Amino acid sequence: FLIGDSARHTIYCNNMVQGSCASVAKLALYGVWKELPALDLSARLVAQIHDEILIECAEGKGEAILAMAREQMREAGEDILGPEVPLESEGSVGSSWGAAH
């Protein structure tokens, strides 16, 4: 089948955005992995679910790790997208993934 020009343009733009977002997530994930031991030696990356990073850590360390993860996301966004495109990230701390939502 043939794709019209507007559909082709939409696909092209969507691929650019999704590719950039994936690059930001990968770079941020690497930064979190690198910085995590300095905050909590027992902490570990459990999973990446779409645009979320699930980290297991000792009780009382969650807020510091969340702040570090948000900073890694901000830095990754600046590296990939440039400083003129500010990246906002959200996060929360909870006793389980469900409780953190």
C-alpha positions as CSV (number, residue, x, y, z in Angstrom):
1,F,0.0,0.0,0.0
2,L,1.1,3.6,-0.5
3,I,1.5,6.1,2.3
4,G,0.5,9.7,1.7
5,D,2.8,12.7,2.3
6,S,1.0,13.7,5.6
7,A,1.2,10.2,7.0
8,R,4.9,9.9,6.0
9,H,5.6,13.2,7.8
10,T,3.7,12.0,10.9
11,I,5.7,8.8,10.9
12,Y,9.0,10.7,10.4
13,C,8.3,13.2,13.3
14,N,7.1,10.4,15.6
15,N,10.2,8.3,15.0
16,M,12.4,11.4,15.8
17,V,10.6,12.0,19.1
18,Q,10.4,8.4,20.2
19,G,14.1,7.9,19.3
20,S,15.1,10.9,21.3
21,C,13.1,9.9,24.3
22,A,14.6,6.4,24.2
23,S,18.1,7.9,24.0
24,V,17.4,10.2,27.0
25,A,16.0,7.2,29.0
26,K,19.1,5.0,28.2
27,L,21.5,7.8,29.1
28,A,19.7,8.6,32.4
29,L,19.5,4.9,33.3
30,Y,23.3,4.6,32.8
31,G,23.8,7.7,35.0
32,V,21.6,6.3,37.7
33,W,23.4,3.0,37.6
34,K,26.8,4.7,37.9
35,E,25.7,7.0,40.8
36,L,23.6,4.6,42.8
37,P,26.4,2.9,44.8
38,A,27.5,6.3,46.2
39,L,24.1,6.7,47.8
40,D,23.2,3.2,48.9
41,L,25.4,0.1,48.4
42,S,22.4,-2.1,48.8
43,A,20.3,-0.2,46.2
44,R,19.6,-1.9,42.9
45,L,17.9,-1.1,39.6
46,V,15.0,-3.5,39.4
47,A,13.4,-2.6,36.1
48,Q,12.7,0.0,33.4
49,I,9.0,0.1,32.6
50,H,8.5,2.3,29.5
51,D,9.7,5.7,30.8
52,E,10.0,4.7,34.4
53,I,13.0,3.4,36.4
54,L,12.2,1.2,39.4
55,I,14.9,1.2,42.1
56,E,14.9,-0.8,45.2
57,C,16.8,0.8,48.1
58,A,17.1,0.8,51.9
59,E,14.4,2.5,53.9
60,G,15.2,6.2,54.3
61,K,17.3,6.4,51.2
62,G,14.5,6.8,48.7
63,E,14.3,10.6,48.6
64,A,18.0,11.1,48.0
65,I,18.0,8.4,45.3
66,L,14.9,10.0,43.7
67,A,16.7,13.4,43.7
68,M,19.7,11.8,42.0
69,A,17.6,10.0,39.4
70,R,15.7,13.2,38.5
71,E,19.1,15.0,38.1
72,Q,20.4,12.2,35.9
73,M,17.2,12.5,33.8
74,R,17.6,16.3,33.5
75,E,21.3,16.0,32.5
76,A,20.5,13.3,30.0
77,G,17.8,15.4,28.5
78,E,20.1,18.4,28.2
79,D,22.8,16.2,26.6
80,I,20.4,14.7,24.0
81,L,18.0,17.5,23.4
82,G,20.1,20.6,24.3
83,P,19.7,23.1,27.1
84,E,16.9,25.0,25.2
85,V,14.6,22.0,25.7
86,P,14.1,21.7,29.4
87,L,13.1,18.2,30.5
88,E,10.8,17.8,33.5
89,S,10.7,14.5,35.3
90,E,8.5,13.2,38.1
91,G,9.1,10.6,40.7
92,S,7.8,9.2,43.9
93,V,8.9,6.9,46.7
94,G,6.9,4.1,48.1
95,S,7.1,0.7,49.7
96,S,6.2,-0.9,46.4
97,W,5.8,0.1,42.8
98,G,2.0,0.4,43.3
99,A,2.4,2.5,46.4
100,A,4.8,4.8,44.6
101,H,2.1,5.7,42.1
